[in-house]
Amino acid sequence: MKILLLVLAPLFMTIPNNRVDISWLDGQWQGLGYQPYTSGEKTWTIDLKCNTAKDKFTIEYPSLDCGGKWTVVESFENRVIFREKIQEGIYNCMPTGIVIVTRVDDDNISYSYFVEKNGKRSLDSFSTLKRIK
């Protein structure tokens, strides 16, 4: 029995350092969000701070007076999928969503925000953010 457990144990363990390097996201990013799929196009400011070494991703939407945190769902070489949870100003923004960030180059990333309904994702808003720090 002990031998079987030793053989099967690696199958159920996750290695914490096996995530793809996403350090290209480190720093502060800003831009203007666009939500064209509502009655009358809406825009708002976006301020994203990323510290991949500490696994800390904070998001603020200053013009909407709300903000929160992002948690990595999945990462790839040039793309990261996050779950967003608004913690401040929760009545001013969608409380949760999925954000896909894609690296454009060293100083620009694309931001796509999706809402989930009945297990399906639909694009709600998007932006291109510029690294400011």
Number of C-alpha atoms within 10 A of each C-alpha: 5 7 8 8 9 10 9 11 10 10 8 7 8 8 8 6 7 7 11 13 14 17 12 15 25 17 16 18 21 22 21 16 20 18 17 13 11 9 7 8 9 12 16 14 16 21 19 23 19 19 15 15 10 7 10 14 21 18 22 19 22 12 12 15 14 19 24 19 19 23 16 16 12 13 16 12 13 16 18 18 18 20 17 23 20 22 15 15 15 15 12 14 16 13 16 18 17 23 23 20 22 19 19 14 11 10 15 18 24 17 19 19 22 20 16 13 8 5 6 8 13 11 14 17 19 20 21 20 23 20 18 12 10
